[in-house]
Amino acid sequence: MRRTRQEVLLSIIAIALCSIAIKLIFFGPSTRGDMAAIGKIQDADEKKVAIERFMNRMPVVWVRGGNIDVSGSSVTVSGSVEIER
């Protein structure tokens, strides 16, 4: 591979990794800390908006034709699993 092609390819990979990191840091899924912060909001309208934002960031997991078994620290899923968002 030529030197310039390799530099271009590595630059594209670096840009892609940076964009993924930015997305995870600033637009990642909701956390328990976010939920605790919502609980401290006193204004009803502000709390409603915060809850809506919280729910829109939360991934939804669908299990079809199977079961979820949560025993201790392990999770076993039988059937198909789909994740939205």
Backbone atoms as SQL, in Angstrom:
CREATE TABLE atoms (id INTEGER PRIMARY KEY, chain TEXT, resi INTEGER, resn TEXT, atom TEXT, x REAL, y REAL, z REAL);
INSERT INTO atoms VALUES
  (1, 'A', 1, 'MET', 'N', 0.846, -1.172, 0.000),
  (2, 'A', 1, 'MET', 'CA', 0.000, 0.000, 0.000),
  (3, 'A', 1, 'MET', 'C', 0.897, 1.241, 0.000),
  (4, 'A', 2, 'ARG', 'N', 0.549, 2.210, -0.794),
  (5, 'A', 2, 'ARG', 'CA', 1.325, 3.445, -0.829),
  (6, 'A', 2, 'ARG', 'C', 1.221, 4.188, 0.485),
  (7, 'A', 3, 'ARG', 'N', 2.220, 5.007, 0.708),
  (8, 'A', 3, 'ARG', 'CA', 2.273, 5.787, 1.953),
  (9, 'A', 3, 'ARG', 'C', 1.067, 6.707, 2.084),
  (10, 'A', 4, 'THR', 'N', 0.675, 7.403, 1.008),
  (11, 'A', 4, 'THR', 'CA', -0.441, 8.348, 1.083),
  (12, 'A', 4, 'THR', 'C', -1.766, 7.627, 1.275),
  (13, 'A', 5, 'ARG', 'N', -1.930, 6.478, 0.634),
  (14, 'A', 5, 'ARG', 'CA', -3.173, 5.713, 0.819),
  (15, 'A', 5, 'ARG', 'C', -3.305, 5.255, 2.267),
  (16, 'A', 6, 'GLN', 'N', -2.184, 4.816, 2.827),
  (17, 'A', 6, 'GLN', 'CA', -2.203, 4.357, 4.215),
  (18, 'A', 6, 'GLN', 'C', -2.541, 5.522, 5.155),
  (19, 'A', 7, 'GLU', 'N', -1.991, 6.677, 4.921),
  (20, 'A', 7, 'GLU', 'CA', -2.283, 7.839, 5.756),
  (21, 'A', 7, 'GLU', 'C', -3.741, 8.249, 5.650),
  (22, 'A', 8, 'VAL', 'N', -4.288, 8.212, 4.437),
  (23, 'A', 8, 'VAL', 'CA', -5.698, 8.553, 4.243),
  (24, 'A', 8, 'VAL', 'C', -6.584, 7.550, 4.961),
  (25, 'A', 9, 'LEU', 'N', -6.286, 6.263, 4.820),
  (26, 'A', 9, 'LEU', 'CA', -7.087, 5.221, 5.470),
  (27, 'A', 9, 'LEU', 'C', -7.026, 5.353, 6.992),
  (28, 'A', 10, 'LEU', 'N', -5.839, 5.576, 7.530),
  (29, 'A', 10, 'LEU', 'CA', -5.712, 5.732, 8.976),
  (30, 'A', 10, 'LEU', 'C', -6.400, 7.004, 9.467),
  (31, 'A', 11, 'SER', 'N', -6.379, 8.046, 8.662),
  (32, 'A', 11, 'SER', 'CA', -7.084, 9.281, 9.032),
  (33, 'A', 11, 'SER', 'C', -8.588, 9.060, 9.071),
  (34, 'A', 12, 'ILE', 'N', -9.116, 8.322, 8.105),
  (35, 'A', 12, 'ILE', 'CA', -10.558, 8.018, 8.087),
  (36, 'A', 12, 'ILE', 'C', -10.940, 7.204, 9.315),
  (37, 'A', 13, 'ILE', 'N', -10.127, 6.221, 9.657),
  (38, 'A', 13, 'ILE', 'CA', -10.402, 5.402, 10.839),
  (39, 'A', 13, 'ILE', 'C', -10.353, 6.258, 12.107),
  (40, 'A', 14, 'ALA', 'N', -9.371, 7.148, 12.206),
  (41, 'A', 14, 'ALA', 'CA', -9.253, 8.017, 13.379),
  (42, 'A', 14, 'ALA', 'C', -10.458, 8.943, 13.510),
  (43, 'A', 15, 'ILE', 'N', -10.912, 9.509, 12.396),
  (44, 'A', 15, 'ILE', 'CA', -12.086, 10.388, 12.418),
  (45, 'A', 15, 'ILE', 'C', -13.332, 9.615, 12.840),
  (46, 'A', 16, 'ALA', 'N', -13.484, 8.394, 12.314),
  (47, 'A', 16, 'ALA', 'CA', -14.636, 7.573, 12.683),
  (48, 'A', 16, 'ALA', 'C', -14.627, 7.246, 14.178),
  (49, 'A', 17, 'LEU', 'N', -13.457, 6.893, 14.718),
  (50, 'A', 17, 'LEU', 'CA', -13.369, 6.581, 16.142),
  (51, 'A', 17, 'LEU', 'C', -13.651, 7.803, 17.010),
  (52, 'A', 18, 'CYS', 'N', -13.186, 8.958, 16.581),
  (53, 'A', 18, 'CYS', 'CA', -13.473, 10.194, 17.331),
  (54, 'A', 18, 'CYS', 'C', -14.957, 10.512, 17.327),
  (55, 'A', 19, 'SER', 'N', -15.610, 10.315, 16.182),
  (56, 'A', 19, 'SER', 'CA', -17.048, 10.601, 16.123),
  (57, 'A', 19, 'SER', 'C', -17.836, 9.630, 16.994),
  (58, 'A', 20, 'ILE', 'N', -17.426, 8.378, 17.058),
  (59, 'A', 20, 'ILE', 'CA', -18.086, 7.401, 17.928),
  (60, 'A', 20, 'ILE', 'C', -17.899, 7.796, 19.392),
  (61, 'A', 21, 'ALA', 'N', -16.690, 8.198, 19.761),
  (62, 'A', 21, 'ALA', 'CA', -16.426, 8.604, 21.144),
  (63, 'A', 21, 'ALA', 'C', -17.254, 9.827, 21.523),
  (64, 'A', 22, 'ILE', 'N', -17.354, 10.806, 20.631),
  (65, 'A', 22, 'ILE', 'CA', -18.159, 11.999, 20.896),
  (66, 'A', 22, 'ILE', 'C', -19.618, 11.631, 21.072),
  (67, 'A', 23, 'LYS', 'N', -20.115, 10.728, 20.221),
  (68, 'A', 23, 'LYS', 'CA', -21.513, 10.308, 20.338),
  (69, 'A', 23, 'LYS', 'C', -21.761, 9.618, 21.676),
  (70, 'A', 24, 'LEU', 'N', -20.852, 8.759, 22.094),
  (71, 'A', 24, 'LEU', 'CA', -21.034, 8.053, 23.364),
  (72, 'A', 24, 'LEU', 'C', -20.954, 8.992, 24.559),
  (73, 'A', 25, 'ILE', 'N', -20.068, 9.982, 24.491),
  (74, 'A', 25, 'ILE', 'CA', -19.896, 10.890, 25.620),
  (75, 'A', 25, 'ILE', 'C', -21.074, 11.848, 25.750),
  (76, 'A', 26, 'PHE', 'N', -21.493, 12.450, 24.643),
  (77, 'A', 26, 'PHE', 'CA', -22.513, 13.496, 24.712),
  (78, 'A', 26, 'PHE', 'C', -23.934, 13.006, 24.451),
  (79, 'A', 27, 'PHE', 'N', -24.097, 11.904, 23.741),
  (80, 'A', 27, 'PHE', 'CA', -25.437, 11.437, 23.383),
  (81, 'A', 27, 'PHE', 'C', -25.647, 9.985, 23.765),
  (82, 'A', 28, 'GLY', 'N', -24.935, 9.521, 24.795),
  (83, 'A', 28, 'GLY', 'CA', -25.021, 8.134, 25.230),
  (84, 'A', 28, 'GLY', 'C', -26.351, 7.825, 25.887),
  (85, 'A', 29, 'PRO', 'N', -26.553, 6.577, 26.259),
  (86, 'A', 29, 'PRO', 'CA', -27.806, 6.201, 26.902),
  (87, 'A', 29, 'PRO', 'C', -27.946, 6.845, 28.280),
  (88, 'A', 30, 'SER', 'N', -29.154, 6.861, 28.783),
  (89, 'A', 30, 'SER', 'CA', -29.438, 7.427, 30.100),
  (90, 'A', 30, 'SER', 'C', -28.775, 6.596, 31.192),
  (91, 'A', 31, 'THR', 'N', -28.443, 7.249, 32.290),
  (92, 'A', 31, 'THR', 'CA', -27.786, 6.563, 33.403),
  (93, 'A', 31, 'THR', 'C', -28.620, 6.702, 34.669),
  (94, 'A', 32, 'ARG', 'N', -28.234, 5.983, 35.710),
  (95, 'A', 32, 'ARG', 'CA', -28.938, 6.103, 36.991),
  (96, 'A', 32, 'ARG', 'C', -28.747, 7.487, 37.587),
  (97, 'A', 33, 'GLY', 'N', -27.601, 8.101, 37.321),
  (98, 'A', 33, 'GLY', 'CA', -27.354, 9.456, 37.794),
  (99, 'A', 33, 'GLY', 'C', -28.313, 10.457, 37.170),
  (100, 'A', 34, 'ASP', 'N', -28.634, 10.256, 35.878),
  (101, 'A', 34, 'ASP', 'CA', -29.614, 11.111, 35.209),
  (102, 'A', 34, 'ASP', 'C', -30.980, 10.986, 35.889),
  (103, 'A', 35, 'MET', 'N', -31.343, 9.761, 36.246),
  (104, 'A', 35, 'MET', 'CA', -32.634, 9.529, 36.890),
  (105, 'A', 35, 'MET', 'C', -32.670, 10.164, 38.285),
  (106, 'A', 36, 'ALA', 'N', -31.564, 10.082, 39.007),
  (107, 'A', 36, 'ALA', 'CA', -31.497, 10.704, 40.327),
  (108, 'A', 36, 'ALA', 'C', -31.601, 12.219, 40.221),
  (109, 'A', 37, 'ALA', 'N', -30.983, 12.793, 39.199),
  (110, 'A', 37, 'ALA', 'CA', -31.061, 14.245, 38.989),
  (111, 'A', 37, 'ALA', 'C', -32.484, 14.672, 38.658),
  (112, 'A', 38, 'ILE', 'N', -33.199, 13.856, 37.905),
  (113, 'A', 38, 'ILE', 'CA', -34.599, 14.164, 37.578),
  (114, 'A', 38, 'ILE', 'C', -35.443, 14.164, 38.849),
  (115, 'A', 39, 'GLY', 'N', -35.164, 13.254, 39.760),
  (116, 'A', 39, 'GLY', 'CA', -35.908, 13.184, 41.013),
  (117, 'A', 39, 'GLY', 'C', -35.754, 14.430, 41.877),
  (118, 'A', 40, 'LYS', 'N', -34.675, 15.187, 41.681),
  (119, 'A', 40, 'LYS', 'CA', -34.429, 16.387, 42.475),
  (120, 'A', 40, 'LYS', 'C', -35.042, 17.644, 41.869),
  (121, 'A', 41, 'ILE', 'N', -35.593, 17.550, 40.673),
  (122, 'A', 41, 'ILE', 'CA', -36.199, 18.711, 40.021),
  (123, 'A', 41, 'ILE', 'C', -37.550, 19.001, 40.673),
  (124, 'A', 42, 'GLN', 'N', -37.776, 20.244, 41.077),
  (125, 'A', 42, 'GLN', 'CA', -39.000, 20.629, 41.765),
  (126, 'A', 42, 'GLN', 'C', -40.096, 21.112, 40.810),
  (127, 'A', 43, 'ASP', 'N', -39.716, 21.824, 39.760),
  (128, 'A', 43, 'ASP', 'CA', -40.679, 22.378, 38.816),
  (129, 'A', 43, 'ASP', 'C', -41.306, 21.250, 37.988),
  (130, 'A', 44, 'ALA', 'N', -42.648, 21.172, 37.973),
  (131, 'A', 44, 'ALA', 'CA', -43.355, 20.070, 37.314),
  (132, 'A', 44, 'ALA', 'C', -43.127, 20.061, 35.800),
  (133, 'A', 45, 'ASP', 'N', -43.173, 21.240, 35.173),
  (134, 'A', 45, 'ASP', 'CA', -42.982, 21.294, 33.724),
  (135, 'A', 45, 'ASP', 'C', -41.559, 20.910, 33.331),
  (136, 'A', 46, 'GLU', 'N', -40.597, 21.401, 34.077),
  (137, 'A', 46, 'GLU', 'CA', -39.195, 21.081, 33.810),
  (138, 'A', 46, 'GLU', 'C', -38.938, 19.584, 34.028),
  (139, 'A', 47, 'LYS', 'N', -39.574, 19.029, 35.060),
  (140, 'A', 47, 'LYS', 'CA', -39.419, 17.599, 35.350),
  (141, 'A', 47, 'LYS', 'C', -40.014, 16.747, 34.235),
  (142, 'A', 48, 'LYS', 'N', -41.158, 17.182, 33.700),
  (143, 'A', 48, 'LYS', 'CA', -41.805, 16.442, 32.615),
  (144, 'A', 48, 'LYS', 'C', -40.916, 16.418, 31.368),
  (145, 'A', 49, 'VAL', 'N', -40.297, 17.559, 31.043),
  (146, 'A', 49, 'VAL', 'CA', -39.402, 17.637, 29.893),
  (147, 'A', 49, 'VAL', 'C', -38.172, 16.762, 30.115),
  (148, 'A', 50, 'ALA', 'N', -37.622, 16.785, 31.331),
  (149, 'A', 50, 'ALA', 'CA', -36.441, 15.980, 31.647),
  (150, 'A', 50, 'ALA', 'C', -36.752, 14.485, 31.555),
  (151, 'A', 51, 'ILE', 'N', -37.919, 14.078, 32.019),
  (152, 'A', 51, 'ILE', 'CA', -38.320, 12.662, 31.931),
  (153, 'A', 51, 'ILE', 'C', -38.482, 12.247, 30.482),
  (154, 'A', 52, 'GLU', 'N', -39.062, 13.107, 29.653),
  (155, 'A', 52, 'GLU', 'CA', -39.231, 12.798, 28.231),
  (156, 'A', 52, 'GLU', 'C', -37.868, 12.636, 27.546),
  (157, 'A', 53, 'ARG', 'N', -36.934, 13.552, 27.840),
  (158, 'A', 53, 'ARG', 'CA', -35.580, 13.446, 27.279),
  (159, 'A', 53, 'ARG', 'C', -34.906, 12.151, 27.747),
  (160, 'A', 54, 'PHE', 'N', -35.101, 11.811, 29.021),
  (161, 'A', 54, 'PHE', 'CA', -34.528, 10.590, 29.599),
  (162, 'A', 54, 'PHE', 'C', -35.058, 9.357, 28.877),
  (163, 'A', 55, 'MET', 'N', -36.358, 9.308, 28.660),
  (164, 'A', 55, 'MET', 'CA', -36.978, 8.148, 28.009),
  (165, 'A', 55, 'MET', 'C', -36.570, 8.027, 26.543),
  (166, 'A', 56, 'ASN', 'N', -36.380, 9.158, 25.862),
  (167, 'A', 56, 'ASN', 'CA', -35.987, 9.112, 24.448),
  (168, 'A', 56, 'ASN', 'C', -34.562, 8.611, 24.260),
  (169, 'A', 57, 'ARG', 'N', -33.715, 8.769, 25.270),
  (170, 'A', 57, 'ARG', 'CA', -32.335, 8.303, 25.174),
  (171, 'A', 57, 'ARG', 'C', -32.173, 6.846, 25.591),
  (172, 'A', 58, 'MET', 'N', -33.190, 6.269, 26.205),
  (173, 'A', 58, 'MET', 'CA', -33.100, 4.921, 26.734),
  (174, 'A', 58, 'MET', 'C', -33.329, 3.878, 25.631),
  (175, 'A', 59, 'PRO', 'N', -32.417, 2.899, 25.489),
  (176, 'A', 59, 'PRO', 'CA', -32.636, 1.858, 24.486),
  (177, 'A', 59, 'PRO', 'C', -33.767, 0.917, 24.916),
  (178, 'A', 60, 'VAL', 'N', -34.479, 0.388, 23.943),
  (179, 'A', 60, 'VAL', 'CA', -35.584, -0.530, 24.205),
  (180, 'A', 60, 'VAL', 'C', -35.176, -1.912, 23.704),
  (181, 'A', 61, 'VAL', 'N', -35.324, -2.920, 24.543),
  (182, 'A', 61, 'VAL', 'CA', -34.959, -4.285, 24.183),
  (183, 'A', 61, 'VAL', 'C', -36.232, -5.117, 24.083),
  (184, 'A', 62, 'TRP', 'N', -36.408, -5.772, 22.932),
  (185, 'A', 62, 'TRP', 'CA', -37.568, -6.631, 22.712),
  (186, 'A', 62, 'TRP', 'C', -37.104, -8.083, 22.695),
  (187, 'A', 63, 'VAL', 'N', -37.801, -8.950, 23.434),
  (188, 'A', 63, 'VAL', 'CA', -37.535, -10.387, 23.396),
  (189, 'A', 63, 'VAL', 'C', -38.790, -11.043, 22.864),
  (190, 'A', 64, 'ARG', 'N', -38.646, -11.724, 21.730),
  (191, 'A', 64, 'ARG', 'CA', -39.803, -12.354, 21.094),
  (192, 'A', 64, 'ARG', 'C', -39.637, -13.866, 21.096),
  (193, 'A', 65, 'GLY', 'N', -40.683, -14.535, 21.488),
  (194, 'A', 65, 'GLY', 'CA', -40.690, -15.990, 21.447),
  (195, 'A', 65, 'GLY', 'C', -39.695, -16.634, 22.396),
  (196, 'A', 66, 'GLY', 'N', -39.481, -16.029, 23.529),
  (197, 'A', 66, 'GLY', 'CA', -38.517, -16.607, 24.460),
  (198, 'A', 66, 'GLY', 'C', -38.679, -16.046, 25.853),
  (199, 'A', 67, 'ASN', 'N', -37.704, -16.306, 26.672),
  (200, 'A', 67, 'ASN', 'CA', -37.726, -15.872, 28.062),
  (201, 'A', 67, 'ASN', 'C', -36.420, -15.196, 28.430),
  (202, 'A', 68, 'ILE', 'N', -36.479, -14.382, 29.464),
  (203, 'A', 68, 'ILE', 'CA', -35.278, -13.795, 30.051),
  (204, 'A', 68, 'ILE', 'C', -35.156, -14.347, 31.456),
  (205, 'A', 69, 'ASP', 'N', -34.029, -14.970, 31.742),
  (206, 'A', 69, 'ASP', 'CA', -33.770, -15.511, 33.081),
  (207, 'A', 69, 'ASP', 'C', -32.615, -14.739, 33.698),
  (208, 'A', 70, 'VAL', 'N', -32.909, -14.028, 34.780),
  (209, 'A', 70, 'VAL', 'CA', -31.878, -13.262, 35.474),
  (210, 'A', 70, 'VAL', 'C', -31.598, -13.965, 36.793),
  (211, 'A', 71, 'SER', 'N', -30.448, -14.632, 36.854),
  (212, 'A', 71, 'SER', 'CA', -30.052, -15.357, 38.059),
  (213, 'A', 71, 'SER', 'C', -28.718, -14.816, 38.535),
  (214, 'A', 72, 'GLY', 'N', -28.715, -14.162, 39.659),
  (215, 'A', 72, 'GLY', 'CA', -27.463, -13.623, 40.176),
  (216, 'A', 72, 'GLY', 'C', -26.917, -12.535, 39.275),
  (217, 'A', 73, 'SER', 'N', -25.709, -12.742, 38.758),
  (218, 'A', 73, 'SER', 'CA', -25.080, -11.723, 37.916),
  (219, 'A', 73, 'SER', 'C', -25.116, -12.088, 36.437),
  (220, 'A', 74, 'SER', 'N', -25.838, -13.155, 36.072),
  (221, 'A', 74, 'SER', 'CA', -25.893, -13.557, 34.663),
  (222, 'A', 74, 'SER', 'C', -27.313, -13.434, 34.131),
  (223, 'A', 75, 'VAL', 'N', -27.407, -13.196, 32.819),
  (224, 'A', 75, 'VAL', 'CA', -28.693, -13.089, 32.147),
  (225, 'A', 75, 'VAL', 'C', -28.702, -14.082, 30.998),
  (226, 'A', 76, 'THR', 'N', -29.732, -14.943, 30.944),
  (227, 'A', 76, 'THR', 'CA', -29.868, -15.910, 29.862),
  (228, 'A', 76, 'THR', 'C', -31.126, -15.574, 29.085),
  (229, 'A', 77, 'VAL', 'N', -31.003, -15.466, 27.755),
  (230, 'A', 77, 'VAL', 'CA', -32.127, -15.136, 26.907),
  (231, 'A', 77, 'VAL', 'C', -32.338, -16.267, 25.921),
  (232, 'A', 78, 'SER', 'N', -33.576, -16.776, 25.866),
  (233, 'A', 78, 'SER', 'CA', -33.914, -17.775, 24.837),
  (234, 'A', 78, 'SER', 'C', -34.906, -17.123, 23.886),
  (235, 'A', 79, 'GLY', 'N', -34.710, -17.290, 22.612),
  (236, 'A', 79, 'GLY', 'CA', -35.556, -16.635, 21.618),
  (237, 'A', 79, 'GLY', 'C', -34.777, -15.544, 20.914),
  (238, 'A', 80, 'SER', 'N', -35.472, -14.662, 20.201),
  (239, 'A', 80, 'SER', 'CA', -34.781, -13.601, 19.469),
  (240, 'A', 80, 'SER', 'C', -34.833, -12.297, 20.262),
  (241, 'A', 81, 'VAL', 'N', -33.790, -11.505, 20.129),
  (242, 'A', 81, 'VAL', 'CA', -33.679, -10.240, 20.849),
  (243, 'A', 81, 'VAL', 'C', -33.452, -9.127, 19.838),
  (244, 'A', 82, 'GLU', 'N', -34.204, -8.026, 19.969),
  (245, 'A', 82, 'GLU', 'CA', -34.034, -6.855, 19.116),
  (246, 'A', 82, 'GLU', 'C', -33.850, -5.633, 20.005),
  (247, 'A', 83, 'ILE', 'N', -32.947, -4.747, 19.591),
  (248, 'A', 83, 'ILE', 'CA', -32.700, -3.520, 20.342),
  (249, 'A', 83, 'ILE', 'C', -33.029, -2.333, 19.451),
  (250, 'A', 84, 'GLU', 'N', -33.889, -1.448, 19.935),
  (251, 'A', 84, 'GLU', 'CA', -34.263, -0.249, 19.191),
  (252, 'A', 84, 'GLU', 'C', -33.458, 0.937, 19.692),
  (253, 'A', 85, 'ARG', 'N', -33.325, 1.942, 18.830),
  (254, 'A', 85, 'ARG', 'CA', -32.623, 3.197, 19.095),
  (255, 'A', 85, 'ARG', 'C', -31.185, 2.974, 19.052);
